[in-house]
Amino acid sequence: MLYIDPRSCVDCGACIQACPVDAIVPHDELTPHTTQYAELNALYFAHNSTITGRPQTEIGISQLVSQRQHPNTQPTPSTTLRVAIVGSGPSACYAAEELLTRRSNVEVHMFERLPTPWGLVRAGVAPDHPDTKDVIRSFENTVTRTGFHFHLNVEVGKDITHEELLNHHDAVIYAVGAHRDRRLNIPGEDLPGSHSATDFVAWYNGHPRAIDYTFDLSAERAVVVGNGNVALDVARILLTDVDTLSRTDAADHALAALAESRINEVVVLGRRGPAQAAYTTPELLALGHLRGIDVSVDPAEAELDAHTTAWLRDHPDPTAQFKASIAAEYATRVSRHRRRIALRYHGSPVEVLGTDRVRGLSIARNELVTSPGGRLEAAPTGKVEELDCGLVLRSVGYRGEPVQGVPFDEARALIPNQAGRAVNPAGGSPVAGVYTTGWIKRGPSGVIGTNKKCAKETIAGLLADHDAGRLTAPAQNIESLESLISRRQPRALDYPDWRTIDLHEQASAAGTPRPRVKLVDIGEMLAIVHASRVRDSALTPAKAGTRAWEEVQVPAPGPPGAK
């Protein structure tokens, strides 16, 4: 969410022009679907009366926009600072932007194991949220800056090691996200028909690793376990009319399967109450305006219990109160359509039922209690119910994966760090030249924009270390790096190669309402790039490379049961 203080806004319109995702509109242009945002905006400023210790009324919008467009640059030392960034999602791109705008004599080399960049913006954001993907426009500005170099289809740990990256760079930043899903650890979890939401999202977004996944959509009811934005995304995609989805960049194989789906109810199950739900307010509000889909809430579950009421009295939280009020409003609605999303609260799955495949879910009813530390926690009441369903998707969080040669905290599933500086788990001493940002730094929390502040903190530490002489200059030069990549991965791609894929996808959608038709097979992507290189250089295929680009090793698929 973006918030504009009405007390200091002078309606100059500068913020509207500067916003990279067109997220700002005048208050008098709010639609019936978005009028509640005005209330949410007011609640925000009632709860957050100052910015950086100064009254809101002293800060004008034009000042804020000016600060963003003209970052505080520092004097640059005479030697080039060469930094490797592993990953190409939002946290990686924000880190690159911060480096390239804070210092002029910087080289950024970004490594991505797929031929396509942008991380979860491409492969995680729901296809029916195209406005969210508009942030790619600002990323494209970053990766076309002087000093930036893309190395796509290059996997760190396979094509190049962590030690080799350090040998060729002053510093390495890991922005690899958190791709592994958390498990429920209950009986029946591995039955056919029980999957992670992570795999389902990868499938409908056309991630190459999910190219062969299949999901049985023949039952009338599905259950999504979890109360975050991904859970709502999954529920929405399962029920949205395919004619609507066919106007998006959803993968062709997903559109074909969803067209045959018989699911008409999706239950979204949370272990605590509506005030504690992890999804953001905009996502919850948007559910109420879906065409042809009802949203239902049990009135008893929408009521705030005594513990929540007391907690909110002692810890005023406008967002939590607003979420609870929206759920209460949904509880008053009358069903009008065949398809519906049922928001269920105070329930924890205890067993996936079935023998040969998923037949249902056993749910323990919870009540909220206040822990000794003052946190509201879910505790079982002893009551258990069974819910018939044919599909269970767990959406209970993500875990990071270790990178060979880099410290890793297995318990928290992230790179241990202090303000973005990687540290040794034993003792907490900094690891020279190694940094982290994004979910692998702080855990799977926040939205796309959260990564900007996260990246700023990391880059501030990196530059401070560089200025203090705490970084070791690279032993090898850029020519050595290029030679190493060429030997290890002759099918490495650069930004022009990605643009070839990008333009091909857009051209494939010409004459349709779709923004693009995604390529989901890595071999096909590389073949298109190879043909373009041959055509542009007027070389024969034999001269363009000794190895056939079509013979590509696709990344290993997900866990057993995902196929």
C-alpha positions in Angstrom: 0.0 0.0 0.0 1.0 3.6 -0.6 -0.3 6.3 1.7 -0.7 10.0 0.9 -1.2 12.4 3.8 -4.2 14.6 2.9 -3.0 17.3 5.3 0.2 17.9 3.4 -0.8 17.0 -0.1 -1.1 20.0 -2.4 -2.5 18.1 -5.4 0.5 18.8 -7.6 0.2 15.4 -9.2 3.9 14.7 -9.0 3.5 11.5 -7.1 1.0 10.2 -9.7 3.6 10.7 -12.5 6.4 9.3 -10.4 4.7 6.1 -9.2 6.2 3.2 -11.1 3.1 1.0 -10.8 0.3 3.5 -11.2 -0.9 2.9 -7.6 -1.9 6.5 -6.8 -5.2 8.1 -7.8 -7.0 11.2 -6.7 -9.5 10.6 -4.0 -12.4 11.8 -6.2 -11.6 9.1 -8.7 -12.0 6.2 -6.4 -14.4 3.6 -7.8 -17.1 1.7 -5.8 -14.6 -1.1 -5.5 -11.9 1.1 -4.0 -13.8 3.6 -1.8 -12.7 1.7 1.3 -9.1 2.6 0.6 -9.9 6.2 1.8 -10.9 4.8 5.1 -7.8 2.6 5.3 -5.7 5.6 4.4 -7.2 7.6 7.2 -6.7 4.8 9.7 -3.0 4.7 8.7 -2.4 8.3 9.5 -4.4 8.2 12.7 -2.0 5.4 13.9 1.2 6.8 12.3 1.3 10.5 13.0 5.0 11.2 12.1 7.6 10.3 9.5 11.2 10.2 10.7 10.2 12.2 13.8 8.8 15.2 11.9 5.1 16.0 11.7 3.4 15.0 8.4 2.3 18.5 7.7 6.0 19.6 7.3 6.7 17.2 4.5 5.3 18.0 1.1 4.7 15.4 -1.7 7.0 17.2 -4.1 9.8 16.9 -1.5 9.2 13.1 -1.2 9.2 12.6 -5.0 12.3 14.8 -5.3 14.1 12.6 -2.7 13.3 9.5 -4.6 14.3 10.8 -8.0 17.6 12.3 -6.8 19.2 9.8 -4.3 22.0 10.9 -2.1 25.1 10.0 -4.0 28.5 9.8 -2.3 32.0 10.5 -3.6 33.3 7.5 -5.5 36.8 6.1 -4.9 39.1 5.9 -8.0 38.9 2.0 -8.1 35.9 0.2 -9.4 33.7 -1.5 -6.9 32.6 -4.8 -8.5 29.6 -6.6 -6.9 27.9 -9.9 -7.7 24.2 -10.2 -7.0 22.8 -13.7 -7.0 19.1 -13.7 -7.9 17.1 -11.3 -10.1 13.9 -10.7 -8.2 12.8 -7.5 -6.5 15.3 -7.6 -3.6 18.1 -8.2 -6.1 17.0 -5.4 -8.4 16.5 -2.9 -5.6 20.0 -3.7 -4.4 21.4 -3.1 -7.9 19.6 0.2 -8.2 20.9 1.4 -4.8 24.4 0.5 -5.8 24.3 2.1 -9.2 22.7 5.3 -8.0 24.7 5.8 -4.8 28.1 5.4 -6.5 29.2 6.1 -10.1 32.2 3.8 -10.3 30.3 0.5 -9.7 30.0 -2.7 -11.7 27.0 -5.0 -10.9 27.0 -8.6 -12.2 23.6 -10.2 -11.6 23.4 -14.0 -11.8 20.1 -15.9 -12.4 19.7 -19.6 -12.9 16.7 -19.3 -15.2 16.9 -17.7 -18.7 14.2 -15.2 -17.5 14.6 -12.5 -14.8 12.4 -10.8 -12.2 12.0 -13.8 -9.8 8.5 -14.0 -8.2 7.3 -10.9 -10.1 7.2 -13.2 -13.1 6.7 -16.5 -11.4 4.8 -15.7 -8.2 2.5 -12.7 -8.7 -1.0 -13.9 -9.7 -1.7 -13.4 -13.4 -4.9 -11.5 -12.6 -2.8 -8.8 -10.9 -1.1 -7.3 -13.9 -0.7 -3.9 -12.2 1.6 -5.4 -9.6 3.8 -6.6 -12.3 4.2 -3.1 -13.6 7.1 -2.7 -11.1 9.2 -4.5 -13.8 9.3 -1.2 -15.6 11.5 0.2 -12.8 13.6 -2.9 -12.8 14.2 -2.5 -16.5 15.5 1.0 -15.9 18.0 -0.5 -13.4 19.3 -3.3 -15.6 19.9 -1.0 -18.5 22.1 1.4 -16.5 25.8 1.7 -17.3 27.8 -0.7 -15.2 25.1 -3.4 -15.0 25.7 -6.9 -16.5 23.2 -9.8 -16.6 24.3 -13.4 -16.5 21.1 -15.4 -17.1 20.8 -19.2 -17.2 23.9 -19.3 -14.9 23.4 -21.2 -11.7 25.6 -20.4 -8.7 26.8 -23.6 -7.1 26.7 -25.4 -10.4 28.1 -23.3 -13.1 30.1 -21.1 -10.8 31.0 -21.5 -7.1 30.6 -19.1 -4.2 34.4 -19.0 -3.9 34.8 -18.1 -7.6 32.4 -15.3 -7.2 34.4 -13.9 -4.3 37.5 -14.3 -6.3 36.1 -12.1 -9.1 34.2 -9.5 -7.1 34.7 -7.2 -4.1 31.5 -8.4 -2.6 28.7 -10.9 -3.2 25.0 -10.3 -2.3 22.7 -13.2 -2.0 19.1 -12.4 -3.0 17.9 -15.9 -3.7 14.5 -15.8 -1.9 12.8 -18.6 -0.1 11.6 -21.2 -2.6 11.0 -24.3 -0.4 7.6 -24.6 1.1 6.8 -25.5 4.8 5.1 -28.7 5.5 2.1 -29.4 7.7 3.7 -32.6 9.1 0.3 -34.4 9.5 -0.8 -37.9 8.4 -1.9 -38.1 4.7 0.0 -35.0 3.6 1.7 -36.9 0.8 -1.5 -38.4 -0.7 -2.3 -37.7 -4.3 -4.3 -34.5 -4.3 -2.3 -32.9 -1.5 0.2 -30.3 -2.7 2.0 -27.2 -1.8 0.6 -23.9 -2.9 4.1 -23.1 -4.0 3.9 -25.8 -6.7 0.4 -24.7 -7.7 1.5 -21.1 -8.1 4.6 -22.2 -10.2 2.3 -24.2 -12.3 -0.3 -21.6 -13.3 2.5 -19.0 -13.7 4.5 -21.1 -16.1 7.7 -21.7 -14.1 9.9 -24.1 -16.0 10.2 -26.5 -13.0 6.4 -27.0 -13.0 6.0 -27.7 -16.7 4.9 -31.3 -16.1 2.9 -30.8 -12.9 -0.7 -31.9 -12.8 -3.5 -31.2 -10.3 -6.8 -33.1 -10.0 -9.5 -30.5 -10.2 -12.4 -32.9 -10.5 -13.8 -32.5 -7.0 -16.3 -29.7 -6.1 -14.4 -28.5 -3.0 -10.8 -27.6 -2.4 -9.2 -26.5 0.9 -6.3 -24.0 1.1 -4.5 -24.2 4.4 -3.1 -20.8 5.3 -4.2 -17.2 5.7 -1.7 -15.2 3.6 -1.8 -13.5 0.3 -0.7 -16.6 -1.5 -3.7 -18.5 -0.1 -6.1 -15.9 -1.4 -4.3 -15.9 -4.8 -4.7 -19.7 -5.1 -8.4 -19.5 -4.0 -9.1 -16.8 -6.5 -7.3 -18.5 -9.4 -9.2 -21.8 -8.8 -12.6 -20.1 -9.1 -12.0 -17.2 -11.6 -13.7 -17.7 -14.9 -11.3 -19.0 -17.5 -12.5 -16.4 -20.0 -11.2 -13.8 -17.6 -7.9 -15.6 -17.0 -7.4 -16.1 -20.7 -6.8 -12.3 -20.8 -3.7 -12.7 -18.6 -0.3 -14.2 -18.9 -1.3 -17.4 -17.1 0.4 -20.5 -18.6 -1.5 -22.2 -21.4 -1.4 -25.6 -19.7 -3.0 -24.1 -16.6 -5.7 -22.4 -18.6 -6.6 -25.7 -20.3 -6.8 -27.6 -17.0 -8.8 -24.8 -15.3 -11.3 -24.8 -18.1 -12.2 -28.4 -17.2 -12.2 -27.8 -13.4 -15.3 -28.8 -11.4 -14.3 -26.9 -8.3 -16.9 -24.4 -7.1 -16.0 -23.9 -3.5 -12.6 -23.1 -2.0 -12.2 -23.1 1.8 -9.4 -20.9 3.1 -8.5 -22.2 6.5 -6.7 -20.1 9.2 -5.7 -21.3 12.6 -6.4 -18.0 14.3 -9.1 -15.3 13.9 -9.8 -12.7 11.2 -7.8 -10.0 13.1 -4.7 -12.1 13.1 -4.8 -13.2 9.4 -1.6 -12.6 7.5 -3.1 -11.5 4.2 -3.0 -7.8 3.4 -6.1 -5.6 3.5 -6.2 -4.9 -0.3 -6.2 -8.6 -1.1 -9.0 -9.2 1.4 -11.0 -6.3 0.1 -10.6 -7.4 -3.5 -12.3 -10.7 -2.8 -15.6 -8.9 -2.2 -15.6 -7.6 -5.8 -14.9 -10.8 -7.8 -17.3 -11.3 -10.6 -19.5 -14.4 -10.1 -17.8 -15.4 -6.8 -19.3 -15.1 -3.3 -17.3 -14.7 -0.2 -18.7 -16.2 2.9 -17.7 -16.1 6.6 -19.4 -17.9 9.5 -20.8 -15.1 11.7 -19.7 -16.9 14.8 -16.1 -17.0 13.5 -16.2 -13.3 12.5 -16.9 -12.2 16.1 -13.8 -11.0 18.0 -13.1 -13.1 21.0 -12.3 -11.7 24.5 -8.6 -12.2 24.1 -8.4 -10.4 20.7 -10.6 -7.5 22.0 -8.3 -7.1 25.0 -5.2 -7.3 22.9 -6.5 -4.7 20.5 -7.4 -2.4 23.4 -3.8 -2.6 24.7 -2.1 -2.7 21.3 -4.2 -0.5 18.9 -3.8 -1.9 15.4 -6.0 -0.2 12.7 -5.1 -2.8 10.1 -6.1 -5.7 12.3 -9.4 -4.0 13.2 -10.1 -3.2 9.6 -9.5 -6.8 8.6 -11.9 -8.0 11.3 -14.6 -5.5 10.2 -14.3 -6.7 6.5 -14.7 -10.3 7.7 -17.7 -9.3 9.7 -19.2 -7.5 6.7 -18.7 -10.7 4.6 -20.5 -12.7 7.2 -23.7 -10.7 6.5 -23.7 -11.4 2.8 -26.2 -13.6 1.1 -24.9 -16.2 -1.4 -25.9 -15.4 -5.0 -23.5 -17.4 -7.1 -22.5 -21.0 -7.6 -18.9 -20.4 -6.8 -17.7 -19.2 -3.5 -14.6 -18.6 -1.3 -15.3 -19.6 2.3 -13.0 -17.9 4.8 -12.8 -20.2 7.8 -11.0 -19.3 11.1 -9.9 -21.0 14.3 -9.1 -24.3 12.6 -5.9 -26.4 12.2 -5.6 -29.4 9.9 -4.7 -32.6 11.8 -5.0 -35.2 9.0 -5.5 -35.4 5.3 -8.2 -38.1 4.8 -8.2 -40.8 2.2 -6.5 -44.0 1.1 -5.7 -43.8 -2.6 -6.1 -40.0 -2.9 -7.4 -37.0 -0.9 -11.0 -37.4 0.2 -11.2 -34.9 3.0 -9.5 -33.0 5.8 -9.8 -33.4 9.5 -9.8 -30.1 11.3 -9.2 -29.3 15.0 -11.2 -26.4 16.3 -9.1 -23.7 18.1 -9.5 -20.9 20.6 -7.2 -18.0 21.1 -5.2 -17.8 24.3 -2.7 -15.2 25.5 0.8 -16.7 25.8 3.1 -15.7 28.7 4.9 -13.4 26.2 1.7 -11.6 25.5 1.2 -13.1 22.0 -2.2 -14.5 20.9 -1.8 -18.1 20.1 -4.2 -20.8 18.8 -5.0 -23.7 21.2 -7.1 -26.8 20.4 -10.5 -27.0 22.1 -10.7 -30.8 21.7 -13.4 -30.5 19.0 -12.6 -32.0 15.6 -14.6 -31.9 12.4 -14.2 -33.5 9.0 -14.6 -31.6 5.7 -15.0 -33.4 2.4 -12.7 -32.2 -0.4 -10.7 -33.5 -3.2 -7.8 -31.1 -3.2 -5.6 -29.7 -0.4 -3.1 -27.0 -0.9 -0.8 -26.0 1.9 0.2 -22.3 2.1 1.8 -22.1 5.5 5.0 -20.3 4.6 8.3 -20.6 2.7 11.8 -21.7 3.7 15.1 -20.6 2.2 17.6 -23.1 0.9 21.3 -23.2 1.8 23.9 -22.0 -0.8 27.1 -24.1 -0.8 29.9 -22.2 0.9 27.6 -19.7 2.6 26.5 -19.8 6.3 23.0 -21.0 6.8 20.7 -21.0 9.8 18.7 -24.2 9.4 16.2 -23.4 12.2 15.2 -20.1 10.6 15.9 -21.2 7.1 17.9 -18.1 6.1 21.4 -16.7 5.8 22.4 -15.5 9.3 23.2 -11.8 9.1 23.4 -8.5 10.9 21.7 -5.7 8.9 22.5 -7.6 5.7 26.1 -8.6 6.5 26.4 -12.4 6.5 27.7 -13.7 9.8 29.0 -17.1 11.1 26.3 -18.8 13.1 28.8 -19.6 15.8 30.0 -16.4 17.4 28.3 -14.0 14.9 31.5 -12.7 13.3 31.0 -11.1 9.9 31.9 -13.1 6.8 34.0 -10.7 4.7 32.5 -9.6 1.5 29.2 -11.6 1.8 25.9 -9.9 2.1 22.2 -10.8 1.8 18.8 -9.2 1.1 15.2 -10.2 0.7 13.5 -13.2 2.0 16.8 -15.2 2.4 17.9 -12.3 4.7 14.8 -11.6 6.9 12.5 -14.6 6.2 9.3 -14.7 4.0 7.6 -11.5 5.1 6.3 -8.4 3.5 5.4 -7.5 -0.1 7.4 -6.5 -3.1 8.0 -2.9 -1.9 9.3 -4.2 1.5 12.4 -5.4 -0.3 13.4 -1.8 -1.2 14.0 -0.8 2.4 15.7 -4.2 3.1 18.1 -3.7 0.1 18.9 -0.1 1.2 20.0 -1.4 4.6 22.2 -4.1 3.0 23.8 -1.7 0.5 24.5 0.9 3.3 26.5 -1.7 5.1 28.4 -2.9 2.0 29.4 0.6 1.1 30.5 1.4 4.6 32.6 -1.7 4.6 34.1 -0.7 1.3 34.9 2.8 2.4 36.5 1.4 5.6 38.8 -0.9 3.6 37.1 -4.1 5.0 36.6 -5.6 1.5 39.2 -7.6 -0.3 39.8 -6.5 -3.9 39.1 -9.3 -6.5 42.0 -11.4 -7.4 40.7 -11.9 -11.0 39.6 -9.4 -13.6 36.3 -9.2 -15.6 37.9 -11.0 -18.6 38.6 -13.9 -16.4 35.0 -14.0 -15.2 33.6 -13.9 -18.7 36.0 -16.7 -19.8 35.0 -18.8 -16.8 31.2 -18.4 -17.5 31.7 -19.1 -21.2 33.5 -22.4 -20.4 31.1 -23.6 -17.7 27.9 -22.4 -19.3 28.2 -21.7 -23.0 24.4 -21.1 -23.1 24.6 -18.1 -20.7 22.3 -15.3 -21.7 22.5 -11.5 -21.3 19.9 -8.7 -21.3 19.5 -8.6 -25.2 18.9 -12.3 -25.1 16.2 -11.9 -22.5 14.6 -9.2 -24.7 14.5 -11.7 -27.5 12.5 -14.0 -25.3 10.4 -11.1 -24.0 9.5 -9.8 -27.4 8.7 -13.4 -28.7 6.3 -13.9 -25.8 4.6 -10.5 -26.5 4.4 -11.2 -30.3 2.9 -14.6 -29.6 -0.1 -12.8 -28.0 -0.6 -10.4 -30.8 -4.3 -10.1 -31.8 -5.4 -11.3 -28.4 -6.1 -9.5 -25.1 -3.2 -11.3 -23.5 0.0 -9.3 -22.6 2.1 -12.3 -23.5 2.1 -16.1 -24.0 4.7 -17.3 -21.7 7.4 -19.7 -22.8 7.6 -22.4 -20.1 10.2 -24.8 -21.6 13.9 -23.8 -21.2 14.9 -25.6 -24.3 12.4 -23.6 -26.4 13.6 -20.3 -24.9 17.3 -21.1 -25.7 16.4 -22.3 -29.2 14.7 -18.9 -29.9 17.7 -17.0 -28.6 20.1 -19.2 -30.6 18.1 -18.6 -33.8 18.1 -14.9 -33.1 21.9 -14.8 -32.5 22.5 -16.7 -35.7 20.2 -14.5 -37.7 21.7 -11.3 -36.3 25.3 -12.4 -36.8 24.7 -14.0 -40.2 26.5 -17.1 -38.9 25.6 -20.7 -39.6 24.4 -22.7 -36.7 27.6 -24.7 -36.7 29.7 -21.5 -36.3 27.4 -20.0 -33.7 28.2 -22.7 -31.1 29.6 -26.2 -30.8 26.8 -27.4 -28.6 23.2 -27.5 -29.6 21.2 -25.1 -27.5 18.1 -27.3 -27.8 19.8 -30.0 -25.7 19.1 -28.4 -22.4 19.0 -29.9 -18.9 15.8 -28.6 -17.3 16.0 -27.9 -13.5 15.0 -30.9 -11.4 11.2 -30.9 -10.6 9.7 -30.4 -7.2 9.1 -32.9 -4.4 7.5 -36.3 -5.0 3.8 -36.1 -5.4 3.9 -32.8 -7.3 3.8 -34.4 -10.7 
